[in-house]
Amino acid sequence: MQFPDDDNGLLLKEMAEAGIDLTQFHTVDFFILFEQKPQAESFIEAISEDELAPHTNLQQCKDTSVWEVISSIKMVPDHQLLSQTEQYLESIANSHEGYGDGWGIMMPE
């Protein structure tokens, strides 16, 4: 497989080298960070009715006290689709004083 020369391409390449089948559906976790809990909650409310991101989890980082929203989306991890989804979620997060912190896939057990 060929991967674009950017952060998402590098991560996809590393996953492929680790044995993850990138042609199959996976649950991709997108991480959005907020300084304040009310902004994180308003972001969750804004995307709660969106069929793209129906599953979210809110947690606070013990080390930094930053609030992290994890939006889990089942998809085939295609570079273009990942990049578009990441940009879409970040655009909503930005209007709620949040910012994207990347994405990941849990290794299959």
Backbone bond lengths (Angstrom), bond angles and torsions (degrees), N, CA, C in turn:
res aa  C-N    CA-C-N  psi(-1)  N-CA   C-N-CA  omega(-1)  CA-C   N-CA-C  phi
1 M - - - 1.460 - - 1.524 109.67 -
2 Q 1.311 114.81 145.44 1.454 120.96 174.37 1.532 108.33 -99.86
3 F 1.336 115.70 140.54 1.455 120.58 -179.78 1.523 109.63 -126.95
4 P 1.336 117.44 136.16 1.466 120.24 177.74 1.529 111.33 -59.02
5 D 1.313 115.13 154.59 1.462 121.73 -177.67 1.533 109.86 -88.46
6 D 1.337 115.84 72.13 1.456 121.95 174.77 1.525 107.82 -149.89
7 D 1.330 117.25 -178.60 1.469 120.71 -176.84 1.524 112.44 -58.87
8 N 1.325 117.45 -44.61 1.462 120.30 179.94 1.521 111.06 -65.92
9 G 1.320 116.87 -41.05 1.461 120.57 178.03 1.515 112.21 -62.37
10 L 1.337 116.03 -41.19 1.464 120.53 178.81 1.526 110.93 -64.37
11 L 1.321 116.63 -43.43 1.467 120.23 179.32 1.526 111.06 -64.55
12 L 1.326 117.13 -42.09 1.461 120.02 177.47 1.533 110.88 -63.02
13 K 1.311 117.36 -40.58 1.468 121.44 178.43 1.526 110.44 -61.50
14 E 1.332 116.68 -45.14 1.468 120.90 178.75 1.524 111.16 -62.15
15 M 1.323 116.87 -39.26 1.465 120.40 179.08 1.524 110.79 -66.30
16 A 1.321 116.51 -42.95 1.465 120.08 178.30 1.526 110.17 -61.82
17 E 1.324 116.92 -42.01 1.469 120.84 178.95 1.526 111.81 -66.36
18 A 1.346 116.32 -27.08 1.468 120.72 178.14 1.528 111.83 -81.46
19 G 1.336 116.28 -3.04 1.459 119.26 176.20 1.514 115.42 98.46
20 I 1.320 118.31 8.05 1.464 120.30 177.88 1.525 108.62 -78.87
21 D 1.328 116.57 128.09 1.462 121.96 179.53 1.524 108.38 -79.51
22 L 1.323 116.61 104.69 1.460 121.81 -176.04 1.521 113.32 -82.09
23 T 1.327 117.12 5.73 1.462 120.39 175.70 1.531 111.30 -96.27
24 Q 1.313 116.49 -4.47 1.467 122.45 -178.71 1.529 110.52 -104.89
25 F 1.338 116.24 160.89 1.459 121.01 175.03 1.521 109.85 -68.46
26 H 1.325 115.64 140.12 1.463 123.67 175.50 1.524 107.37 -139.08
27 T 1.314 115.89 158.29 1.453 119.70 170.90 1.520 106.96 -87.78
28 V 1.325 115.45 116.62 1.460 121.84 -179.38 1.520 107.68 -101.02
29 D 1.320 116.48 127.00 1.459 122.15 178.18 1.518 109.08 -97.93
30 F 1.341 116.01 123.24 1.456 122.39 175.73 1.525 107.31 -103.91
31 F 1.329 116.87 131.48 1.459 122.36 -174.37 1.524 110.07 -106.57
32 I 1.335 115.69 124.05 1.459 122.62 179.04 1.526 107.32 -123.75
33 L 1.337 116.86 129.48 1.457 122.04 -174.97 1.526 111.86 -109.07
34 F 1.343 114.32 146.70 1.463 122.60 179.68 1.514 109.08 -139.87
35 E 1.322 115.68 143.81 1.471 120.24 177.08 1.528 111.25 -75.79
36 Q 1.327 116.53 -32.40 1.456 121.62 -175.52 1.523 111.32 -121.86
37 K 1.313 116.03 141.74 1.460 121.43 -179.86 1.537 113.06 -60.78
38 P 1.356 119.66 -41.43 1.478 118.38 -179.89 1.531 113.24 -59.45
39 Q 1.333 118.10 -35.76 1.459 120.28 177.76 1.529 110.67 -67.79
40 A 1.329 116.64 -39.71 1.466 120.67 177.53 1.526 110.22 -62.78
41 E 1.317 116.10 -42.32 1.463 120.02 179.82 1.526 111.61 -67.18
42 S 1.336 117.33 -36.96 1.466 118.94 178.49 1.529 110.77 -69.38
43 F 1.332 117.47 -32.74 1.462 121.05 174.67 1.523 109.99 -64.24
44 I 1.328 116.70 -46.38 1.470 120.64 178.92 1.523 110.28 -59.30
45 E 1.321 116.41 -42.16 1.464 120.02 178.75 1.530 110.58 -63.13
46 A 1.332 116.56 -39.62 1.469 120.84 -178.21 1.527 112.08 -65.55
47 I 1.329 117.42 -34.45 1.469 118.94 -177.88 1.526 112.98 -100.39
48 S 1.337 117.10 -2.06 1.473 119.83 -174.78 1.523 113.07 -62.20
49 E 1.308 117.65 -30.51 1.468 120.20 -179.16 1.521 111.88 -93.29
50 D 1.301 117.65 -0.64 1.456 122.55 -178.90 1.517 109.01 -81.03
51 E 1.310 116.92 124.27 1.458 119.99 -179.84 1.520 112.61 -66.97
52 L 1.333 117.27 -19.83 1.456 120.89 179.14 1.527 111.07 -67.25
53 A 1.323 117.01 -41.75 1.459 121.04 -173.36 1.529 111.45 -125.83
54 P 1.336 117.52 67.44 1.465 119.69 -174.90 1.531 114.62 -77.69
55 H 1.339 117.99 -17.43 1.464 120.51 -175.57 1.527 110.18 -115.23
56 T 1.343 115.28 118.65 1.458 120.04 178.13 1.514 110.07 -132.44
57 N 1.318 114.32 154.96 1.446 121.74 177.76 1.525 107.42 -137.86
58 L 1.323 117.70 136.00 1.460 122.73 179.38 1.520 108.57 -113.41
59 Q 1.329 115.15 130.15 1.468 119.87 176.54 1.512 109.15 -146.71
60 Q 1.330 115.64 157.11 1.454 120.70 178.33 1.520 109.40 -108.08
61 C 1.333 115.54 132.24 1.457 121.07 178.60 1.525 108.71 -69.88
62 K 1.318 116.84 126.14 1.462 121.20 -178.08 1.528 112.16 -66.23
63 D 1.333 117.24 -31.35 1.466 120.91 -176.66 1.527 113.09 -81.51
64 T 1.330 117.02 -39.65 1.466 120.13 -172.83 1.525 113.83 -110.17
65 S 1.320 117.77 -12.32 1.471 124.20 -175.61 1.522 113.13 66.13
66 V 1.323 117.97 9.86 1.458 121.75 176.16 1.524 108.40 -75.23
67 W 1.338 115.80 143.43 1.457 121.46 178.14 1.517 109.26 -90.00
68 E 1.320 116.01 131.40 1.452 121.85 -176.88 1.527 109.79 -118.88
69 V 1.325 114.98 124.71 1.457 121.06 172.86 1.523 106.54 -101.49
70 I 1.308 115.75 125.68 1.461 121.22 175.98 1.519 106.79 -107.35
71 S 1.314 115.58 117.00 1.457 121.70 178.81 1.522 107.43 -105.43
72 S 1.321 116.52 115.84 1.465 122.14 -175.47 1.523 109.92 -100.38
73 I 1.333 114.75 125.83 1.459 120.91 -176.55 1.525 108.77 -130.56
74 K 1.327 116.42 128.48 1.463 120.86 177.67 1.519 108.42 -83.92
75 M 1.347 115.86 121.28 1.457 121.20 -176.74 1.520 110.57 -160.90
76 V 1.320 115.48 162.95 1.458 120.70 168.11 1.527 104.92 -81.36
77 P 1.322 118.55 124.05 1.471 120.76 -173.99 1.531 113.79 -74.08
78 D 1.319 114.62 73.40 1.457 122.91 176.76 1.534 108.43 -86.11
79 H 1.326 117.15 138.51 1.465 121.56 -175.95 1.529 112.20 -53.89
80 Q 1.317 117.33 -50.49 1.461 120.34 -176.93 1.526 111.52 -64.76
81 L 1.322 116.84 -43.63 1.465 120.84 179.97 1.529 110.77 -64.56
82 L 1.324 117.11 -42.79 1.469 120.61 177.42 1.516 110.85 -59.92
83 S 1.319 116.52 -47.21 1.468 121.12 -178.42 1.525 110.98 -62.69
84 Q 1.327 117.07 -42.87 1.465 120.67 179.64 1.525 111.49 -65.60
85 T 1.324 116.77 -42.12 1.464 120.83 179.83 1.522 110.09 -65.32
86 E 1.318 116.08 -43.24 1.466 121.18 178.71 1.534 110.14 -60.16
87 Q 1.317 117.60 -45.48 1.467 121.62 179.88 1.526 111.14 -65.13
88 Y 1.320 116.38 -39.77 1.462 120.81 179.41 1.534 110.95 -62.39
89 L 1.328 116.54 -50.07 1.467 120.20 -179.79 1.527 111.13 -63.59
90 E 1.324 116.96 -39.22 1.465 120.47 178.70 1.523 111.36 -65.46
91 S 1.328 117.61 -36.70 1.463 119.84 179.70 1.529 110.65 -63.51
92 I 1.316 116.80 -37.91 1.468 120.20 176.75 1.530 109.46 -71.96
93 A 1.323 116.89 -43.10 1.462 120.85 -179.67 1.526 111.62 -60.43
94 N 1.327 116.49 -40.10 1.464 120.05 -178.90 1.520 111.91 -59.08
95 S 1.327 116.98 -35.41 1.461 119.73 179.41 1.530 111.94 -74.99
96 H 1.335 116.52 -6.40 1.472 121.82 176.75 1.532 110.57 -117.99
97 E 1.333 115.85 22.61 1.467 123.08 178.33 1.526 113.07 63.15
98 G 1.320 116.26 33.42 1.463 121.08 176.83 1.512 110.27 -117.07
99 Y 1.316 114.90 173.65 1.464 119.79 179.82 1.523 109.80 -149.63
100 G 1.314 115.32 150.28 1.455 121.16 -179.31 1.511 111.89 -72.98
101 D 1.330 115.08 147.26 1.462 121.15 178.21 1.525 110.48 -131.49
102 G 1.335 115.54 31.87 1.460 119.42 174.67 1.514 113.58 92.43
103 W 1.331 113.45 -165.77 1.462 121.86 -176.62 1.520 108.45 -150.23
104 G 1.322 115.22 167.66 1.458 120.10 177.72 1.503 111.24 -163.71
105 I 1.329 114.22 165.95 1.459 122.61 176.78 1.517 106.54 -126.40
106 M 1.319 116.00 132.10 1.452 119.71 176.61 1.537 108.61 -71.00
107 M 1.308 116.49 136.84 1.461 120.47 177.69 1.521 109.40 -64.49
108 P 1.336 117.27 135.77 1.475 119.00 176.91 1.528 110.30 -63.42
109 E 1.322 113.92 145.82 1.474 117.74 -178.90 1.503 111.74 -88.76
